[in-house]
């Protein structure tokens, strides 16, 4: 029996980058699951926030796109992406989820109904609990059928795996000096009210995508706005911590947006401060490890290889046998598609991606001999 996913997956395999993957996949999928319009976006696998690139097909104004993500983050909705990312099935139709009462969703009442949308099918492209992409398909007539939802759910992991492959770092280019961190301030209503020159510089490096005018004379990409919106949601008590997302530039390097909601008079939510700056190697360690499918132990072994440790030294440091170290290295070589330690270090450990681990602190055993401190599994 022919796998109905085959044409879609074949199209995804031919893509050279994530944006092309979205375009090819959308075109192939439309023949199997007809839809009128769509949004395809990459997601930060650690935070689940939207990041570059994003493909928007046959939708209305850019302001409508911003309103869509504002509703996603700040309003109570049916099947929000954050819940779908953890659900047993990573896809759902709005009408099916509401018992054919889509107006139960604020997103539908306030945005989709006015655009003539009859049903929305959502899917999170994920590997385990790591989301690599978010997809919304919209129909103006007819609801999405259960078999169509199942097809999208079955495409979730293979498309996520392809996105993960495409997130791998390119060959390191020449080093360029980076300016200081950029800063953008948003008022309590979400309006950008202040920006420094460093932030303007970093914004100019971001790839093309939905962006919106601001009183500051600069257009703000949806990924930046989305991070600020998430910080406002955090301030509303729905989560804890800062909103943080990594964004790949048009040249293939990475920036980090870190937004935090400040406190105003009387403890009321105040402005949101968003810092945008080049990603440090530590910022990218998990992302790149995920991109190559490394386990936490494989990542530890690889970091110690980058320090020049022998198999025996790695075994002593991690309190495992040399045989186990060799097994981990064999798995890492296969995942990174290299055949030697030198190739592995050249591919994964550059100043732009991962740092080598700091030297373990020597500790004294009971007999007075020196040994390396154990590295946490993390």
C-alpha positions as a Markdown table, in Angstrom:
| # | Residue | x | y | z |
|---|---|---|---|---|
| 1 | Unk | 0.0 | 0.0 | 0.0 |
| 2 | Unk | 1.4 | 3.4 | -1.0 |
| 3 | Unk | 2.2 | 5.7 | 1.9 |
| 4 | Unk | 0.1 | 8.9 | 1.4 |
| 5 | Unk | 2.9 | 10.9 | 3.0 |
| 6 | Unk | 5.5 | 10.0 | 0.4 |
| 7 | Unk | 5.0 | 13.0 | -1.9 |
| 8 | Unk | 5.1 | 15.5 | 1.0 |
| 9 | Unk | 8.2 | 13.9 | 2.5 |
| 10 | Unk | 9.9 | 13.7 | -0.8 |
| 11 | Unk | 9.3 | 17.4 | -1.3 |
| 12 | Unk | 10.7 | 18.1 | 2.1 |
| 13 | Unk | 13.9 | 16.1 | 1.4 |
| 14 | Unk | 14.6 | 18.3 | -1.6 |
| 15 | Unk | 14.5 | 21.5 | 0.4 |
| 16 | Unk | 17.8 | 23.3 | 1.0 |
| 17 | Unk | 16.5 | 25.3 | 4.0 |
| 18 | Unk | 13.6 | 25.6 | 6.3 |
| 19 | Unk | 11.7 | 28.2 | 4.3 |
| 20 | Unk | 12.0 | 26.1 | 1.2 |
| 21 | Unk | 10.8 | 23.1 | 3.2 |
| 22 | Unk | 7.7 | 25.0 | 4.2 |
| 23 | Unk | 6.9 | 26.0 | 0.6 |
| 24 | Unk | 7.5 | 22.6 | -0.9 |
| 25 | Unk | 5.6 | 20.8 | 1.9 |
| 26 | Unk | 2.7 | 23.2 | 1.7 |
| 27 | Unk | 2.4 | 22.7 | -2.0 |
| 28 | Unk | 2.5 | 18.9 | -1.8 |
| 29 | Unk | 0.1 | 18.8 | 1.2 |
| 30 | Unk | -2.5 | 21.0 | -0.5 |
| 31 | Unk | -3.1 | 18.2 | -3.0 |
| 32 | Unk | -3.9 | 15.7 | -0.1 |
| 33 | Unk | -5.5 | 18.0 | 2.4 |
| 34 | Unk | -7.0 | 21.0 | 0.6 |
| 35 | Unk | -6.8 | 24.4 | 2.4 |
| 36 | Unk | -7.3 | 28.0 | 1.5 |
| 37 | Unk | -4.5 | 29.6 | 3.6 |
| 38 | Unk | -1.7 | 28.6 | 5.9 |
| 39 | Unk | 1.0 | 29.7 | 8.3 |
| 40 | Unk | 4.2 | 27.7 | 8.6 |
| 41 | Unk | 6.8 | 28.8 | 11.2 |
| 42 | Unk | 9.9 | 27.4 | 12.8 |
| 43 | Unk | 9.9 | 27.1 | 16.6 |
| 44 | Unk | 12.6 | 27.3 | 19.2 |
| 45 | Unk | 12.8 | 23.7 | 20.4 |
| 46 | Unk | 13.5 | 24.8 | 24.0 |
| 47 | Unk | 10.9 | 27.5 | 24.5 |
| 48 | Unk | 8.4 | 26.7 | 21.8 |
| 49 | Unk | 8.3 | 30.3 | 20.7 |
| 50 | Unk | 8.0 | 31.2 | 17.0 |
| 51 | Unk | 11.3 | 31.9 | 15.2 |
| 52 | Unk | 12.6 | 32.4 | 11.7 |
| 53 | Unk | 11.6 | 31.5 | 9.1 |
| 54 | Unk | 7.9 | 31.9 | 8.7 |
| 55 | Unk | 5.8 | 31.4 | 5.6 |
| 56 | Unk | 2.4 | 33.0 | 5.4 |
| 57 | Unk | 0.1 | 32.0 | 2.5 |
| 58 | Unk | -3.1 | 33.8 | 1.4 |
| 59 | Unk | -3.8 | 35.6 | 4.6 |
| 60 | Unk | -4.7 | 39.2 | 5.2 |
| 61 | Unk | -2.7 | 42.1 | 6.5 |
| 62 | Unk | 0.5 | 41.9 | 8.5 |
| 63 | Unk | -1.3 | 43.5 | 11.4 |
| 64 | Unk | -3.6 | 40.5 | 11.3 |
| 65 | Unk | -0.7 | 38.2 | 11.7 |
| 66 | Unk | 0.5 | 40.0 | 14.8 |
| 67 | Unk | -3.0 | 39.9 | 16.2 |
| 68 | Unk | -3.1 | 36.1 | 15.6 |
| 69 | Unk | 0.0 | 35.5 | 17.7 |
| 70 | Unk | -1.1 | 38.0 | 20.3 |
| 71 | Unk | -4.3 | 36.0 | 20.7 |
| 72 | Unk | -2.3 | 32.8 | 20.9 |
| 73 | Unk | -0.1 | 34.1 | 23.7 |
| 74 | Unk | -2.5 | 36.3 | 25.7 |
| 75 | Unk | -6.0 | 34.9 | 25.3 |
| 76 | Unk | -7.6 | 31.7 | 26.4 |
| 77 | Unk | -8.0 | 29.6 | 23.2 |
| 78 | Unk | -8.9 | 26.1 | 22.2 |
| 79 | Unk | -5.9 | 23.8 | 21.3 |
| 80 | Unk | -3.2 | 26.4 | 21.9 |
| 81 | Unk | 0.2 | 25.3 | 20.5 |
| 82 | Unk | 1.7 | 25.0 | 23.9 |
| 83 | Unk | -0.8 | 22.3 | 24.8 |
| 84 | Unk | -0.7 | 20.6 | 21.5 |
| 85 | Unk | 3.1 | 20.3 | 21.8 |
| 86 | Unk | 2.5 | 18.0 | 24.8 |
| 87 | Unk | -0.7 | 16.3 | 23.7 |
| 88 | Unk | -0.8 | 12.6 | 22.8 |
| 89 | Unk | -1.7 | 13.6 | 19.2 |
| 90 | Unk | 0.2 | 16.6 | 17.9 |
| 91 | Unk | -2.6 | 17.8 | 15.5 |
| 92 | Unk | -6.2 | 18.9 | 16.0 |
| 93 | Unk | -9.0 | 20.6 | 14.1 |
| 94 | Unk | -10.8 | 23.5 | 15.8 |
| 95 | Unk | -14.3 | 22.4 | 15.0 |
| 96 | Unk | -13.7 | 18.9 | 16.1 |
| 97 | Unk | -12.1 | 20.1 | 19.3 |
| 98 | Unk | -15.0 | 22.4 | 20.1 |
| 99 | Unk | -17.9 | 20.0 | 19.2 |
| 100 | Unk | -18.5 | 22.1 | 16.1 |
| 101 | Unk | -18.7 | 25.3 | 18.2 |
| 102 | Unk | -15.6 | 27.1 | 17.1 |
| 103 | Unk | -16.8 | 30.4 | 18.7 |
| 104 | Unk | -15.7 | 28.9 | 22.0 |
| 105 | Unk | -12.2 | 30.0 | 20.9 |
| 106 | Unk | -11.4 | 33.7 | 21.3 |
| 107 | Unk | -9.1 | 33.4 | 18.3 |
| 108 | Unk | -11.9 | 32.3 | 16.1 |
| 109 | Unk | -14.4 | 34.9 | 17.4 |
| 110 | Unk | -12.1 | 37.9 | 17.2 |
| 111 | Unk | -10.0 | 37.1 | 14.1 |
| 112 | Unk | -10.8 | 34.0 | 12.0 |
| 113 | Unk | -14.5 | 34.5 | 11.7 |
| 114 | Unk | -14.1 | 37.9 | 10.1 |
| 115 | Unk | -11.7 | 36.5 | 7.6 |
| 116 | Unk | -14.2 | 33.9 | 6.4 |
| 117 | Unk | -12.4 | 31.0 | 8.0 |
| 118 | Unk | -14.6 | 27.9 | 8.6 |
| 119 | Unk | -12.1 | 25.6 | 10.3 |
| 120 | Unk | -8.5 | 25.6 | 11.4 |
| 121 | Unk | -6.2 | 22.5 | 11.5 |
| 122 | Unk | -3.1 | 22.9 | 13.7 |
| 123 | Unk | -0.1 | 20.7 | 14.0 |
| 124 | Unk | 3.1 | 20.9 | 16.0 |
| 125 | Unk | 6.1 | 19.4 | 14.2 |
| 126 | Unk | 7.9 | 17.8 | 17.2 |
| 127 | Unk | 10.4 | 15.2 | 18.2 |
| 128 | Unk | 9.4 | 13.9 | 21.7 |
| 129 | Unk | 8.5 | 17.1 | 23.6 |
| 130 | Unk | 10.7 | 19.4 | 21.4 |
| 131 | Unk | 8.7 | 21.5 | 18.9 |
| 132 | Unk | 10.6 | 22.4 | 15.8 |
| 133 | Unk | 7.7 | 23.9 | 13.8 |
| 134 | Unk | 4.1 | 25.1 | 14.1 |
| 135 | Unk | 1.5 | 24.9 | 11.3 |
| 136 | Unk | -2.0 | 26.3 | 10.9 |
| 137 | Unk | -4.1 | 25.4 | 7.9 |
| 138 | Unk | -7.3 | 27.3 | 7.3 |
| 139 | Unk | -10.5 | 26.4 | 5.3 |
| 140 | Unk | -13.3 | 28.7 | 4.2 |
| 141 | Unk | -15.7 | 25.8 | 3.7 |
| 142 | Unk | -16.0 | 22.3 | 5.2 |
| 143 | Unk | -14.4 | 21.1 | 8.4 |
| 144 | Unk | -11.2 | 19.1 | 8.4 |
| 145 | Unk | -11.9 | 15.4 | 8.5 |
| 146 | Unk | -10.5 | 13.0 | 11.1 |
| 147 | Unk | -8.4 | 11.2 | 8.5 |
| 148 | Unk | -6.9 | 14.5 | 7.5 |
| 149 | Unk | -6.0 | 15.3 | 11.1 |
| 150 | Unk | -4.4 | 11.8 | 11.3 |
| 151 | Unk | -2.3 | 12.5 | 8.2 |
| 152 | Unk | -1.0 | 15.7 | 9.6 |
| 153 | Unk | -0.2 | 14.0 | 12.9 |
| 154 | Unk | 1.7 | 11.3 | 11.0 |
| 155 | Unk | 3.8 | 14.0 | 9.3 |
| 156 | Unk | 4.7 | 15.7 | 12.5 |
| 157 | Unk | 7.8 | 13.7 | 13.5 |
| 158 | Unk | 9.4 | 13.2 | 10.0 |
| 159 | Unk | 8.9 | 16.9 | 9.1 |
| 160 | Unk | 10.4 | 17.9 | 12.5 |
| 161 | Unk | 13.4 | 15.6 | 11.9 |
| 162 | Unk | 14.0 | 17.4 | 8.5 |
| 163 | Unk | 13.7 | 20.8 | 10.2 |
| 164 | Unk | 16.2 | 19.6 | 12.8 |
| 165 | Unk | 18.6 | 18.6 | 10.1 |
| 166 | Unk | 18.3 | 22.0 | 8.5 |
| 167 | Unk | 19.0 | 23.7 | 11.8 |
| 168 | Unk | 22.6 | 22.3 | 11.8 |
| 169 | Unk | 25.2 | 25.1 | 11.6 |
| 170 | Unk | 26.7 | 26.0 | 8.3 |
| 171 | Unk | 30.5 | 25.9 | 7.7 |
| 172 | Unk | 32.0 | 28.7 | 9.8 |
| 173 | Unk | 32.6 | 31.9 | 7.9 |
| 174 | Unk | 35.0 | 34.7 | 8.5 |
| 175 | Unk | 34.8 | 36.2 | 11.9 |
| 176 | Unk | 33.1 | 39.6 | 12.1 |
| 177 | Unk | 33.0 | 42.0 | 15.0 |
| 178 | Unk | 29.6 | 42.2 | 16.7 |
| 179 | Unk | 28.2 | 45.3 | 18.3 |
| 180 | Unk | 27.0 | 45.5 | 21.8 |
| 181 | Unk | 23.6 | 44.1 | 22.8 |
| 182 | Unk | 20.6 | 45.9 | 21.4 |
| 183 | Unk | 17.7 | 47.1 | 23.5 |
| 184 | Unk | 14.1 | 47.7 | 22.6 |
| 185 | Unk | 11.6 | 49.0 | 25.1 |
| 186 | Unk | 7.8 | 48.3 | 24.8 |
| 187 | Unk | 5.3 | 50.2 | 26.8 |
| 188 | Unk | 2.6 | 48.4 | 28.9 |
| 189 | Unk | 0.3 | 48.4 | 25.9 |
| 190 | Unk | 2.9 | 46.6 | 23.8 |
| 191 | Unk | 3.9 | 49.6 | 21.7 |
| 192 | Unk | 7.7 | 50.0 | 20.9 |
| 193 | Unk | 8.8 | 53.2 | 22.5 |
| 194 | Unk | 12.6 | 53.2 | 22.5 |
| 195 | Unk | 15.5 | 51.5 | 20.7 |
| 196 | Unk | 19.3 | 51.9 | 20.5 |
| 197 | Unk | 21.5 | 51.7 | 17.4 |
| 198 | Unk | 22.8 | 48.3 | 18.2 |
| 199 | Unk | 19.2 | 46.9 | 18.1 |
| 200 | Unk | 18.7 | 48.5 | 14.7 |
| 201 | Unk | 21.9 | 46.8 | 13.5 |
| 202 | Unk | 20.8 | 43.4 | 14.7 |
| 203 | Unk | 17.3 | 43.8 | 13.3 |
| 204 | Unk | 18.8 | 44.5 | 9.9 |
| 205 | Unk | 20.4 | 41.0 | 9.9 |
| 206 | Unk | 17.1 | 39.1 | 10.3 |
| 207 | Unk | 15.6 | 37.3 | 7.4 |
| 208 | Unk | 12.6 | 38.5 | 5.6 |
| 209 | Unk | 9.2 | 37.7 | 7.1 |
| 210 | Unk | 6.1 | 39.3 | 8.6 |
| 211 | Unk | 7.1 | 42.6 | 10.2 |
| 212 | Unk | 5.2 | 45.6 | 11.4 |
| 213 | Unk | 5.8 | 49.4 | 11.5 |
| 214 | Unk | 6.6 | 51.1 | 14.7 |
| 215 | Unk | 6.8 | 54.7 | 15.9 |
| 216 | Unk | 10.6 | 54.2 | 16.0 |
| 217 | Unk | 10.9 | 54.3 | 12.2 |
| 218 | Unk | 11.9 | 50.6 | 12.1 |
| 219 | Unk | 9.8 | 47.6 | 11.2 |
| 220 | Unk | 9.8 | 44.9 | 13.9 |
| 221 | Unk | 9.8 | 41.3 | 12.8 |
| 222 | Unk | 7.1 | 39.0 | 14.2 |
| 223 | Unk | 9.6 | 36.9 | 16.1 |
| 224 | Unk | 10.7 | 40.0 | 18.1 |
| 225 | Unk | 7.1 | 41.0 | 18.7 |
| 226 | Unk | 6.2 | 37.5 | 19.7 |
| 227 | Unk | 9.0 | 37.4 | 22.3 |
| 228 | Unk | 7.8 | 40.6 | 23.8 |
| 229 | Unk | 4.2 | 39.3 | 23.8 |
| 230 | Unk | 5.3 | 36.2 | 25.6 |
| 231 | Unk | 7.0 | 38.3 | 28.3 |
| 232 | Unk | 3.7 | 40.1 | 28.8 |
| 233 | Unk | 2.0 | 36.7 | 29.2 |
| 234 | Unk | 4.5 | 35.7 | 31.8 |
| 235 | Unk | 3.8 | 38.9 | 33.7 |
| 236 | Unk | 0.2 | 37.8 | 33.7 |
| 237 | Unk | 1.1 | 34.8 | 35.8 |
| 238 | Unk | 0.7 | 32.1 | 33.2 |
| 239 | Unk | 4.3 | 31.0 | 33.4 |
| 240 | Unk | 7.6 | 31.9 | 35.0 |
| 241 | Unk | 10.9 | 33.3 | 33.8 |
| 242 | Unk | 11.9 | 35.5 | 30.8 |
| 243 | Unk | 10.7 | 35.0 | 27.3 |
| 244 | Unk | 13.7 | 33.8 | 25.2 |
| 245 | Unk | 14.1 | 32.8 | 21.6 |
| 246 | Unk | 17.0 | 32.2 | 19.2 |
| 247 | Unk | 16.6 | 33.5 | 15.7 |
| 248 | Unk | 18.8 | 32.6 | 12.7 |
| 249 | Unk | 20.0 | 35.5 | 10.6 |
| 250 | Unk | 19.9 | 35.7 | 6.8 |
| 251 | Unk | 23.6 | 34.7 | 6.9 |
| 252 | Unk | 23.0 | 31.6 | 9.0 |
| 253 | Unk | 24.3 | 33.0 | 12.3 |
| 254 | Unk | 22.2 | 33.2 | 15.4 |
| 255 | Unk | 20.8 | 36.0 | 17.5 |
| 256 | Unk | 19.1 | 35.7 | 20.9 |
| 257 | Unk | 16.1 | 37.8 | 22.0 |
| 258 | Unk | 15.5 | 37.9 | 25.7 |
| 259 | Unk | 12.5 | 39.8 | 26.9 |
| 260 | Unk | 11.4 | 40.6 | 30.4 |
| 261 | Unk | 8.4 | 42.4 | 31.8 |
| 262 | Unk | 9.3 | 45.1 | 34.2 |
| 263 | Unk | 7.2 | 46.2 | 37.2 |
| 264 | Unk | 5.4 | 49.5 | 37.1 |
| 265 | Unk | 4.0 | 51.7 | 39.9 |
| 266 | Unk | 1.9 | 49.9 | 42.5 |
| 267 | Unk | 3.3 | 46.5 | 41.3 |
| 268 | Unk | 1.3 | 46.8 | 38.0 |
| 269 | Unk | 2.9 | 45.4 | 34.8 |
| 270 | Unk | 5.3 | 47.9 | 33.3 |
| 271 | Unk | 7.3 | 48.1 | 30.1 |
| 272 | Unk | 8.9 | 45.1 | 28.5 |
| 273 | Unk | 12.6 | 45.3 | 27.9 |
| 274 | Unk | 13.9 | 43.2 | 25.0 |
| 275 | Unk | 17.6 | 42.6 | 24.6 |
| 276 | Unk | 18.8 | 41.3 | 21.2 |
| 277 | Unk | 22.4 | 40.2 | 20.7 |
| 278 | Unk | 24.6 | 37.6 | 19.1 |
| 279 | Unk | 24.1 | 34.1 | 20.5 |
| 280 | Unk | 27.0 | 32.8 | 22.7 |
| 281 | Unk | 28.2 | 29.2 | 22.3 |
| 282 | Unk | 26.3 | 28.4 | 25.5 |
| 283 | Unk | 23.1 | 29.7 | 24.0 |
| 284 | Unk | 23.4 | 27.2 | 21.2 |
| 285 | Unk | 24.7 | 24.1 | 22.9 |
| 286 | Unk | 21.3 | 22.5 | 23.4 |
| 287 | Unk | 20.0 | 23.7 | 20.0 |
| 288 | Unk | 23.0 | 22.2 | 18.1 |
| 289 | Unk | 22.9 | 19.0 | 20.2 |
| 290 | Unk | 19.2 | 18.7 | 19.3 |
| 291 | Unk | 20.0 | 19.4 | 15.7 |
| 292 | Unk | 22.3 | 16.4 | 15.6 |
| 293 | Unk | 20.1 | 14.3 | 17.8 |
| 294 | Unk | 22.8 | 13.9 | 20.5 |
| 295 | Unk | 21.8 | 12.6 | 23.9 |
| 296 | Unk | 23.0 | 14.5 | 27.0 |
| 297 | Unk | 25.7 | 11.9 | 27.5 |
| 298 | Unk | 26.8 | 12.0 | 23.9 |
| 299 | Unk | 27.1 | 15.8 | 24.2 |
| 300 | Unk | 29.3 | 15.5 | 27.3 |
| 301 | Unk | 31.6 | 13.0 | 25.5 |
| 302 | Unk | 31.8 | 15.3 | 22.5 |
| 303 | Unk | 32.6 | 18.3 | 24.6 |
| 304 | Unk | 35.5 | 16.4 | 26.2 |
| 305 | Unk | 36.7 | 15.2 | 22.8 |
| 306 | Unk | 36.9 | 18.9 | 21.9 |
| 307 | Unk | 39.2 | 19.5 | 24.9 |
| 308 | Unk | 41.6 | 16.9 | 23.5 |
| 309 | Unk | 40.9 | 14.2 | 26.1 |
| 310 | Unk | 41.8 | 10.6 | 25.4 |
| 311 | Unk | 39.2 | 7.8 | 25.7 |
| 312 | Unk | 40.7 | 6.8 | 29.1 |
| 313 | Unk | 40.5 | 10.4 | 30.4 |
| 314 | Unk | 36.9 | 10.8 | 29.3 |
| 315 | Unk | 36.0 | 7.5 | 31.0 |
| 316 | Unk | 37.6 | 8.7 | 34.2 |
| 317 | Unk | 35.9 | 12.1 | 34.1 |
| 318 | Unk | 32.5 | 10.7 | 33.4 |
| 319 | Unk | 32.9 | 7.6 | 35.6 |
| 320 | Unk | 32.1 | 5.2 | 32.8 |
| 321 | Unk | 34.1 | 2.5 | 31.1 |
| 322 | Unk | 36.4 | 3.2 | 28.0 |
| 323 | Unk | 34.2 | 0.7 | 26.1 |
| 324 | Unk | 31.1 | 2.8 | 26.9 |
| 325 | Unk | 33.0 | 5.9 | 25.7 |
| 326 | Unk | 33.9 | 4.2 | 22.4 |
| 327 | Unk | 30.2 | 3.3 | 22.0 |
| 328 | Unk | 29.1 | 6.9 | 22.6 |
| 329 | Unk | 31.7 | 8.1 | 20.1 |
| 330 | Unk | 30.6 | 5.7 | 17.5 |
| 331 | Unk | 27.0 | 6.9 | 17.8 |
| 332 | Unk | 28.2 | 10.6 | 17.7 |
| 333 | Unk | 30.2 | 10.0 | 14.5 |
| 334 | Unk | 27.2 | 8.4 | 12.8 |
| 335 | Unk | 24.9 | 11.3 | 13.8 |
| 336 | Unk | 27.4 | 14.0 | 12.8 |
| 337 | Unk | 28.4 | 12.1 | 9.7 |
| 338 | Unk | 32.1 | 12.2 | 10.4 |
| 339 | Unk | 34.8 | 9.5 | 10.7 |
| 340 | Unk | 37.4 | 11.0 | 13.1 |
| 341 | Unk | 37.7 | 13.1 | 16.2 |
| 342 | Unk | 39.3 | 15.9 | 14.2 |
| 343 | Unk | 36.3 | 16.1 | 11.8 |
| 344 | Unk | 33.9 | 16.0 | 14.7 |
| 345 | Unk | 35.6 | 19.0 | 16.4 |
| 346 | Unk | 35.8 | 20.9 | 13.2 |
| 347 | Unk | 32.1 | 20.4 | 12.5 |
| 348 | Unk | 30.6 | 21.1 | 15.9 |
| 349 | Unk | 33.0 | 23.1 | 18.0 |
| 350 | Unk | 33.8 | 26.5 | 16.7 |
| 351 | Unk | 33.8 | 29.8 | 18.5 |
| 352 | Unk | 30.4 | 30.4 | 17.0 |
| 353 | Unk | 28.6 | 27.4 | 18.3 |
| 354 | Unk | 29.7 | 25.3 | 21.4 |
| 355 | Unk | 32.3 | 26.1 | 24.1 |
| 356 | Unk | 34.6 | 23.5 | 25.3 |
| 357 | Unk | 33.8 | 22.6 | 28.9 |
| 358 | Unk | 35.9 | 24.3 | 31.5 |
| 359 | Unk | 38.7 | 22.3 | 33.1 |
| 360 | Unk | 37.2 | 20.0 | 35.8 |
| 361 | Unk | 38.2 | 21.0 | 39.3 |
| 362 | Unk | 40.7 | 18.5 | 40.7 |
| 363 | Unk | 39.4 | 16.7 | 43.8 |
| 364 | Unk | 41.2 | 14.6 | 46.3 |
| 365 | Unk | 40.1 | 11.0 | 46.9 |
| 366 | Unk | 40.3 | 9.3 | 50.3 |
| 367 | Unk | 43.8 | 8.0 | 49.6 |
| 368 | Unk | 45.0 | 11.5 | 48.7 |
| 369 | Unk | 45.3 | 11.0 | 45.0 |
| 370 | Unk | 44.0 | 13.6 | 42.6 |
| 371 | Unk | 41.0 | 13.0 | 40.3 |
| 372 | Unk | 38.8 | 15.1 | 38.1 |
| 373 | Unk | 35.5 | 16.3 | 39.5 |
| 374 | Unk | 32.5 | 14.6 | 38.0 |
| 375 | Unk | 30.7 | 16.7 | 35.4 |
| 376 | Unk | 26.9 | 16.9 | 36.0 |
| 377 | Unk | 24.7 | 15.1 | 33.6 |
| 378 | Unk | 22.7 | 18.2 | 32.9 |
